[in-house]
Amino acid sequence: MIINLFLFVVLELASGFCNNLSQFLAVRSLYGIAMGGKVSSDNFLSLADQLTSRRALWTRSCYCT
């Protein structure tokens, strides 16, 4: 996750230094790939947070019965 956040910073700064449209599109496409990696880790972290909350455990037990 730290590596992914580092990629966000580097690619976002690199998009400001692009000289033409093709460079900009290449950098932004790499940024989109990095965004895909972040979304999957965010989903995992939000699921882990939901599983540890008391309310989520209670609602999950109600739906199972």
ZADO-1210 file (C-alpha; in nm, 4 decimals, padded with zeros to 6 digits):
<atoms>
<atom x="00.0000" y="00.0000" z="00.0000" code="MET" pos="1"/>
<atom x="00.2857" y="00.2368" z="00.0749" code="ILE" pos="2"/>
<atom x="00.4432" y="00.1580" z="-00.2623" code="ILE" pos="3"/>
<atom x="00.1102" y="00.2235" z="-00.4302" code="ASN" pos="4"/>
<atom x="00.0731" y="00.5604" z="-00.2573" code="LEU" pos="5"/>
<atom x="00.4292" y="00.6457" z="-00.3598" code="PHE" pos="6"/>
<atom x="00.3337" y="00.5660" z="-00.7216" code="LEU" pos="7"/>
<atom x="00.0390" y="00.8049" z="-00.6930" code="PHE" pos="8"/>
<atom x="00.2659" y="01.0882" z="-00.5865" code="VAL" pos="9"/>
<atom x="00.5283" y="01.0212" z="-00.8527" code="VAL" pos="10"/>
<atom x="00.2806" y="00.9769" z="-01.1368" code="LEU" pos="11"/>
<atom x="00.0754" y="01.2790" z="-01.0356" code="GLU" pos="12"/>
<atom x="00.3863" y="01.4969" z="-01.0312" code="LEU" pos="13"/>
<atom x="00.5045" y="01.3452" z="-01.3599" code="ALA" pos="14"/>
<atom x="00.1769" y="01.4393" z="-01.5280" code="SER" pos="15"/>
<atom x="00.2560" y="01.8037" z="-01.4562" code="GLY" pos="16"/>
<atom x="00.5885" y="01.7799" z="-01.6403" code="PHE" pos="17"/>
<atom x="00.4580" y="01.6179" z="-01.9602" code="CYS" pos="18"/>
<atom x="00.5426" y="01.8026" z="-02.2802" code="ASN" pos="19"/>
<atom x="00.2786" y="01.6657" z="-02.5151" code="ASN" pos="20"/>
<atom x="-00.0494" y="01.4802" z="-02.5165" code="LEU" pos="21"/>
<atom x="00.0974" y="01.1346" z="-02.5782" code="SER" pos="22"/>
<atom x="00.3244" y="01.1629" z="-02.2737" code="GLN" pos="23"/>
<atom x="00.0354" y="01.2877" z="-02.0651" code="PHE" pos="24"/>
<atom x="-00.1896" y="00.9994" z="-02.1721" code="LEU" pos="25"/>
<atom x="00.0854" y="00.7461" z="-02.1010" code="ALA" pos="26"/>
<atom x="00.1439" y="00.8813" z="-01.7510" code="VAL" pos="27"/>
<atom x="-00.2273" y="00.9024" z="-01.6766" code="ARG" pos="28"/>
<atom x="-00.2819" y="00.5449" z="-01.7951" code="SER" pos="29"/>
<atom x="-00.0116" y="00.4297" z="-01.5520" code="LEU" pos="30"/>
<atom x="-00.1870" y="00.6375" z="-01.2873" code="TYR" pos="31"/>
<atom x="-00.5096" y="00.4501" z="-01.3672" code="GLY" pos="32"/>
<atom x="-00.3345" y="00.1166" z="-01.3208" code="ILE" pos="33"/>
<atom x="-00.2075" y="00.2347" z="-00.9837" code="ALA" pos="34"/>
<atom x="-00.5621" y="00.3439" z="-00.8975" code="MET" pos="35"/>
<atom x="-00.6830" y="-00.0105" z="-00.9689" code="GLY" pos="36"/>
<atom x="-00.4317" y="-00.1434" z="-00.7182" code="GLY" pos="37"/>
<atom x="-00.5470" y="00.1058" z="-00.4573" code="LYS" pos="38"/>
<atom x="-00.9145" y="00.0197" z="-00.4990" code="VAL" pos="39"/>
<atom x="-00.8558" y="-00.3475" z="-00.4273" code="SER" pos="40"/>
<atom x="-00.6595" y="-00.2703" z="-00.1097" code="SER" pos="41"/>
<atom x="-00.9253" y="-00.0189" z="-00.0015" code="ASP" pos="42"/>
<atom x="-01.1950" y="-00.2818" z="-00.0411" code="ASN" pos="43"/>
<atom x="-00.9992" y="-00.5240" z="00.1741" code="PHE" pos="44"/>
<atom x="-00.9356" y="-00.2651" z="00.4444" code="LEU" pos="45"/>
<atom x="-01.2993" y="-00.1565" z="00.4568" code="SER" pos="46"/>
<atom x="-01.4113" y="-00.5194" z="00.4830" code="LEU" pos="47"/>
<atom x="-01.1657" y="-00.5823" z="00.7653" code="ALA" pos="48"/>
<atom x="-01.2946" y="-00.2725" z="00.9452" code="ASP" pos="49"/>
<atom x="-01.6556" y="-00.3847" z="00.9044" code="GLN" pos="50"/>
<atom x="-01.5809" y="-00.7306" z="01.0370" code="LEU" pos="51"/>
<atom x="-01.4317" y="-00.5961" z="01.3569" code="THR" pos="52"/>
<atom x="-01.7109" y="-00.3543" z="01.4453" code="SER" pos="53"/>
<atom x="-01.9692" y="-00.4746" z="01.6949" code="ARG" pos="54"/>
<atom x="-02.2626" y="-00.3532" z="01.4868" code="ARG" pos="55"/>
<atom x="-02.1440" y="-00.5425" z="01.1783" code="ALA" pos="56"/>
<atom x="-02.1122" y="-00.8616" z="01.3813" code="LEU" pos="57"/>
<atom x="-02.4632" y="-00.8179" z="01.5181" code="TRP" pos="58"/>
<atom x="-02.6241" y="-00.7466" z="01.1794" code="THR" pos="59"/>
<atom x="-02.4348" y="-01.0329" z="01.0181" code="ARG" pos="60"/>
<atom x="-02.5620" y="-01.2745" z="01.2849" code="SER" pos="61"/>
<atom x="-02.9196" y="-01.1531" z="01.2299" code="CYS" pos="62"/>
<atom x="-02.9038" y="-01.2149" z="00.8573" code="TYR" pos="63"/>
<atom x="-02.7591" y="-01.5629" z="00.9038" code="CYS" pos="64"/>
<atom x="-03.0536" y="-01.6912" z="01.1096" code="THR" pos="65"/>
</atoms>
